Amino acid sequence: MAIYYSFIFLSFLVGWFDVNIKTTYIKKIFMWTVLFILSLFMGFRYKLGLDWLFYSDLYNGTDFTLAIEPGYLLISRLFSLFLNYWVFQYIITLVLILALASFFKIFSRGYTFCILVFFIYQFGFNAEAVRQLISLSLVLIAYTKYLDKKILLCFVLCTVAVFFHASALVIFPFLLILTQARIRIIKIICYVGVFLSLINVYPIDMVLKLLAGLTSNAFVEKIFWYGDSGNANSILTFSLFFKFLIIWLMELRSSQITKKLSRSLNERAVVFIYGASYFMLLIDIYLGRYGTISTRLDVYMIPVFIVGILLAFNEFKNGFSKNIFYLFVIAYFSINFIRFTDNYYFHHMYVPYRNYVIDAIIGNDEIYREHDVIYYWDNKERLQ
């Protein structure tokens, strides 16, 4: 466990320096050092979580029954001809890191902080969701094209992303709501959703029943699996409260944020950030009853939300208030990370941390990880 807590502590320490240092060349040294270490730590993660066994077997030609998008199947088969699976996984993570860096640099010089926060906030996702890592990388590149007003290329990249993970379909309705008038409607719909949850009315349950009566295929079956009644929870969580709080803070300082973004970018960027933030709330409110569904879709909005956090931080005028806000933010992400680690799943699938480069050198390839994964799937209901 020590390596994970060291990771979160050092990330927030480096993040604090990144948002406070103004010297450009020092920030670049910070960035490249962090990206190199992060790529080794996350990119060469070895047998962490549950999904690695399935992806490794699939890469090596084992039959499968799950719905796998054709884009991932194609590159998996291609790379398996000449690369070890763990190097393939490293390349995917490295591409994501570079895509995040390219996206965050558009908005702020505190992009190293943003990257580190993303990897802490979405740690489980970054460790396991290999197909969706590719999809998210493509979507982040698409976002940069949208901000450059290259709309057709943006939609082409989003379409390609769907062929790596079907969840990227959510990007199309998101791009269609990016006008100030439509965002105001989304805000109203969000508040209506909160009210409905207070009276225990959840539209997602009705949608799942409708889907069950209309169609059935492997991807829809996966949605039903995520939306099993045993996974239902209240949407009124500390996470939702935190997101509301950050967005309200952005709204309070919207005039200053708008001036700065319009000066450095364009009005499209302002609408983009607020649109993504409210669209994320929409997902959490209307789909958050089944957390696995909402988190799979949220991840495309989270990088934009992190930009919003940094923009709000930069609007604090003095060091004391900035540091208080920074402590509040890291407290939330730390609690979120600790909650992720505090269960049977983490203690048996992530502890101890293993790295492919280190294991390749010392030859320490124990088989117990495979046994733990199989045991967990066979006894999931009892162990959760």
C-alpha positions in Angstrom: 0.0 0.0 0.0 2.9 2.4 0.7 3.7 2.9 -3.0 0.1 4.0 -3.7 0.0 6.5 -0.8 3.4 7.7 -1.9 2.1 8.2 -5.4 -0.9 10.3 -4.2 1.3 12.4 -1.8 4.0 13.1 -4.3 1.4 13.9 -7.0 -0.2 16.6 -4.9 3.1 18.0 -3.8 4.3 18.2 -7.4 0.9 19.6 -8.4 1.2 22.4 -5.8 4.6 23.4 -7.2 3.2 23.2 -10.8 0.3 25.6 -10.2 2.5 28.1 -8.2 5.7 28.1 -10.3 5.7 30.7 -13.1 9.1 30.0 -14.8 8.4 28.3 -18.1 11.5 26.2 -18.4 11.2 24.8 -14.9 7.5 23.9 -15.6 8.7 22.0 -18.7 11.3 20.1 -16.7 8.5 19.3 -14.2 6.2 18.1 -17.0 8.6 15.8 -18.8 10.0 14.3 -15.6 6.4 13.6 -14.3 5.3 12.2 -17.7 8.3 9.9 -17.8 7.8 8.6 -14.2 4.0 8.3 -14.7 4.4 6.4 -17.9 6.6 3.9 -16.2 4.4 3.6 -13.1 1.1 3.3 -14.8 2.2 2.2 -18.3 4.1 -0.8 -17.1 1.7 -1.8 -14.4 1.7 -5.6 -14.2 -1.3 -7.8 -13.4 -3.2 -5.1 -11.5 -7.0 -5.3 -11.1 -9.3 -7.7 -12.8 -9.4 -6.9 -16.5 -5.7 -7.5 -17.3 -6.3 -11.3 -17.4 -9.0 -11.0 -20.0 -7.0 -8.5 -22.1 -3.8 -10.6 -21.9 -5.6 -13.8 -22.9 -7.5 -12.0 -25.8 -4.2 -10.5 -27.0 -2.7 -14.0 -27.1 -5.5 -15.4 -29.1 -7.8 -16.9 -26.5 -11.5 -17.2 -27.4 -13.9 -14.7 -25.8 -17.6 -14.2 -25.2 -17.7 -10.5 -24.3 -18.7 -7.8 -26.7 -15.4 -6.3 -28.0 -15.3 -3.4 -30.4 -13.7 -4.1 -33.8 -11.2 -1.3 -33.5 -9.6 -2.8 -30.5 -9.7 -6.3 -31.9 -7.9 -5.1 -35.0 -5.0 -3.3 -33.3 -4.8 -6.0 -30.7 -4.3 -8.7 -33.3 -1.9 -6.5 -35.3 0.4 -5.6 -32.3 0.3 -9.2 -31.0 2.3 -10.2 -34.1 5.4 -8.5 -32.9 4.9 -7.1 -29.3 4.5 -8.5 -25.8 1.1 -7.6 -24.3 2.6 -5.5 -21.5 4.5 -3.3 -24.0 1.3 -2.9 -25.9 -0.4 -1.8 -22.7 2.4 0.7 -22.1 2.0 2.2 -25.5 -1.7 2.7 -24.9 -1.1 4.5 -21.6 1.7 6.6 -23.1 -0.6 7.8 -25.9 -3.2 8.7 -23.3 -0.7 10.7 -21.2 0.4 12.6 -24.3 -3.2 13.2 -25.3 -4.0 14.6 -21.9 -0.9 16.8 -21.9 -1.8 18.2 -25.3 -5.4 18.9 -24.2 -4.6 20.4 -20.8 -1.9 22.7 -22.3 -4.5 24.5 -24.3 -6.1 25.9 -21.2 -3.5 26.5 -18.6 0.2 26.3 -17.7 -0.8 24.0 -14.8 -1.2 21.0 -17.1 1.1 18.8 -15.0 -1.2 19.2 -12.0 -4.2 18.4 -14.3 -2.6 15.2 -15.5 -1.7 14.0 -12.0 -5.2 14.8 -10.7 -6.7 12.8 -13.6 -4.6 9.7 -12.8 -5.5 9.9 -9.1 -9.2 10.6 -9.7 -9.6 7.9 -12.3 -7.0 5.5 -10.9 -9.0 2.3 -11.4 -10.1 3.4 -14.9 -6.5 4.1 -15.9 -5.3 0.7 -14.5 -7.9 -1.5 -16.2 -10.0 0.0 -19.0 -7.6 -0.6 -21.8 -10.1 -0.3 -24.7 -11.5 2.9 -23.3 -8.1 4.4 -22.8 -7.7 4.4 -26.5 -11.2 5.8 -27.0 -10.6 8.6 -24.5 -7.2 9.5 -26.2 -9.0 9.9 -29.5 -11.8 12.0 -27.9 -9.2 14.3 -26.3 -7.6 14.8 -29.7 -11.1 15.4 -31.1 -11.7 18.1 -28.4 -8.6 20.0 -29.5 -9.9 19.9 -33.1 -13.3 21.2 -31.9 -11.6 24.1 -30.2 -9.7 24.8 -33.4 -13.1 24.9 -35.2 -12.2 21.8 -37.2 -15.7 20.3 -36.6 -15.6 17.6 -39.3 -12.3 16.2 -38.1 -13.6 16.3 -34.6 -16.7 14.2 -35.5 -14.5 11.8 -37.5 -12.2 11.2 -34.5 -15.2 10.7 -32.2 -16.6 8.1 -34.7 -13.3 6.2 -34.7 -13.3 6.3 -30.9 -16.7 4.5 -30.9 -14.9 1.6 -32.7 -12.6 1.2 -29.6 -15.3 1.6 -26.9 -19.0 2.0 -27.5 -19.3 4.5 -24.6 -17.8 7.2 -26.8 -21.3 7.5 -28.4 -22.0 9.9 -25.5 -19.8 12.5 -27.1 -22.2 13.1 -30.0 -25.1 14.5 -27.8 -22.5 16.4 -25.8 -21.2 18.2 -28.9 -24.8 19.0 -30.0 -25.6 20.9 -26.7 -22.7 23.2 -26.9 -24.6 26.5 -27.2 -25.3 28.8 -24.3 -29.1 28.4 -24.7 -28.9 24.6 -24.7 -26.6 24.6 -21.7 -29.2 26.6 -19.8 -31.8 24.0 -20.6 -29.4 21.2 -19.4 -28.9 23.1 -16.1 -32.7 23.1 -15.6 -32.9 19.4 -16.5 -30.2 18.7 -13.9 -32.1 20.4 -11.1 -35.3 18.5 -12.2 -33.3 15.3 -11.9 -32.2 16.1 -8.4 -35.8 16.8 -7.4 -37.0 13.5 -8.9 -34.3 11.6 -7.0 -35.6 13.2 -3.8 -39.0 11.7 -4.4 -37.4 8.4 -5.4 -38.2 8.6 -9.1 -35.4 7.4 -11.4 -35.9 7.7 -15.2 -33.0 5.3 -15.8 -35.1 2.4 -14.5 -37.8 3.1 -17.0 -35.2 3.3 -19.8 -33.7 0.0 -18.9 -37.2 -1.6 -18.9 -37.8 -0.1 -22.4 -34.5 -1.4 -23.7 -35.3 -4.9 -22.4 -38.5 -4.9 -24.4 -37.0 -3.5 -27.6 -33.7 -5.2 -28.4 -31.0 -7.5 -27.3 -27.4 -7.7 -28.3 -24.0 -8.2 -26.6 -23.5 -4.4 -25.9 -27.1 -4.0 -24.5 -26.6 -7.0 -22.3 -23.6 -5.4 -20.8 -25.7 -2.3 -19.9 -28.2 -4.6 -18.2 -25.4 -6.2 -16.3 -24.2 -2.8 -15.1 -27.8 -1.8 -14.4 -28.6 -4.8 -12.3 -31.0 -3.8 -9.4 -28.4 -5.1 -6.9 -26.1 -2.2 -8.1 -28.6 0.6 -7.5 -27.6 3.4 -5.2 -28.7 6.9 -4.4 -27.3 9.6 -6.7 -27.0 12.1 -3.8 -23.4 11.4 -3.0 -20.5 13.5 -1.7 -19.0 13.2 -5.2 -22.1 14.9 -6.7 -22.0 17.6 -4.1 -18.3 18.3 -4.8 -19.0 18.6 -8.6 -21.9 21.0 -7.9 -19.7 23.0 -5.6 -17.0 23.4 -8.2 -19.4 24.3 -11.0 -21.1 26.9 -8.7 -17.7 28.4 -8.0 -17.0 28.5 -11.7 -20.3 30.3 -12.2 -19.6 32.8 -9.5 -16.3 33.7 -11.2 -17.6 33.1 -14.8 -17.0 36.7 -15.9 -13.3 36.6 -15.0 -12.9 33.1 -16.4 -14.7 34.1 -19.6 -12.4 37.2 -20.1 -9.2 35.2 -19.7 -10.3 32.3 -21.9 -11.7 34.6 -24.6 -8.4 36.5 -24.6 -6.2 33.4 -24.8 -8.6 31.2 -26.8 -12.1 32.0 -27.9 -15.7 32.0 -26.7 -16.1 28.4 -28.0 -13.7 27.3 -25.2 -15.9 29.0 -22.5 -19.0 27.2 -23.8 -17.1 24.0 -24.1 -16.0 24.0 -20.4 -19.4 24.9 -19.0 -21.2 22.5 -21.4 -19.0 19.6 -20.4 -19.4 20.3 -16.7 -23.2 20.4 -16.8 -23.3 17.4 -19.2 -21.3 15.5 -16.6 -23.8 16.5 -14.0 -26.6 15.3 -16.3 -24.9 11.9 -16.6 -24.4 11.6 -12.8 -28.0 12.7 -11.9 -29.8 10.6 -14.5 -27.5 7.6 -14.7 -25.6 7.7 -11.4 -28.1 5.3 -9.8 -25.9 2.7 -11.4 -22.4 4.0 -10.8 -20.6 1.7 -13.3 -22.7 3.1 -16.1 -22.2 6.8 -15.2 -18.5 6.5 -14.5 -17.9 4.9 -17.9 -19.5 7.9 -19.5 -18.2 10.5 -17.0 -14.6 9.8 -18.0 -15.0 11.8 -21.2 -16.0 14.9 -19.3 -13.6 14.5 -16.3 -10.6 16.1 -18.1 -12.7 19.2 -18.9 -14.0 19.3 -15.3 -10.4 19.2 -14.0 -9.6 22.2 -16.2 -12.6 23.9 -14.5 -11.1 23.2 -11.1 -7.8 24.8 -12.2 -9.5 27.8 -13.7 -11.5 28.3 -10.4 -8.2 28.0 -8.5 -6.5 30.6 -10.6 -9.2 33.1 -9.8 -8.3 33.3 -6.1 -6.3 36.4 -5.6 -4.1 35.7 -2.6 -1.9 32.8 -1.5 -3.9 32.0 1.6 -7.3 31.5 -0.1 -5.6 29.6 -3.0 -3.9 27.2 -0.6 -7.2 26.6 1.4 -8.9 25.8 -1.9 -6.1 23.6 -3.0 -6.2 21.7 0.3 -10.0 21.3 -0.1 -9.5 19.9 -3.6 -6.8 17.4 -2.6 -8.8 16.4 0.5 -11.7 15.4 -1.8 -9.5 13.5 -4.3 -7.5 11.8 -1.4 -10.7 10.6 0.2 -12.0 9.4 -3.2 -8.7 7.5 -3.7 -8.7 6.0 -0.2 -12.3 4.8 -0.6 -11.2 3.1 -3.8 -8.4 1.3 -1.9 -10.4 0.3 1.1 -11.9 -3.0 0.1 -11.2 -6.7 -0.6 -10.9 -6.0 -4.4 -8.1 -3.5 -4.1 -6.2 -5.5 -1.4 -6.1 -8.6 -3.5 -5.9 -7.2 -7.0 -3.6 -4.2 -6.5 -1.5 -5.1 -3.5 1.4 -5.5 -3.8 2.0 -3.1 -6.7 3.9 -4.9 -9.5 5.8 -3.5 -12.5 6.6 -5.4 -15.7 10.1 -3.9 -16.1 11.0 -4.8 -12.5 9.5 -8.3 -12.8 11.3 -8.9 -16.1 14.6 -8.1 -14.4 14.2 -10.1 -11.3 12.1 -12.9 -12.8 9.4 -12.8 -10.2 6.3 -13.9 -12.1 4.1 -15.5 -9.5 0.9 -17.1 -10.7 -1.2 -16.1 -7.6 -2.6 -13.0 -9.4 -4.4 -15.3 -12.0 -5.9 -17.3 -9.1 -7.1 -14.2 -7.3 -8.8 -12.9 -10.4 -10.6 -16.2 -11.1 -11.6 -16.6 -7.4 -13.0 -13.1 -7.3 -15.2 -13.6 -10.4 -16.5 -16.9 -9.0 -17.3 -15.3 -5.6 -18.0 -11.7 -6.6 -21.4 -11.3 -4.8 -19.9 -12.6 -1.5 -16.7 -10.6 -1.6 -18.1 -7.2 -2.5 
